[in-house]
């Protein structure tokens, strides 16, 4: 089973991020805020925005992003 995060599974462009933020459902947690928006592609996609204000320096932001990507990869379907 291929567990890599393919290009089709990533949200990379600003208009895509804005669409998810503006029309998606916001789920707030202690350490992360998730925006969820159903799509017609038949596969789940992931985009990560890690802000310095919430997470801290680059080391912490990068670790957070790596852990989030790993959770997504292990649970994709």
Secondary structure, 3 states (H helix, E strand, C coil): CCCCCCHHHECCCHHHHHHHHHHCEEEECCCCEEEECCCCCCCCCECCCCCHHHHCCHHHHHHHHHHHHHHHHHHCC
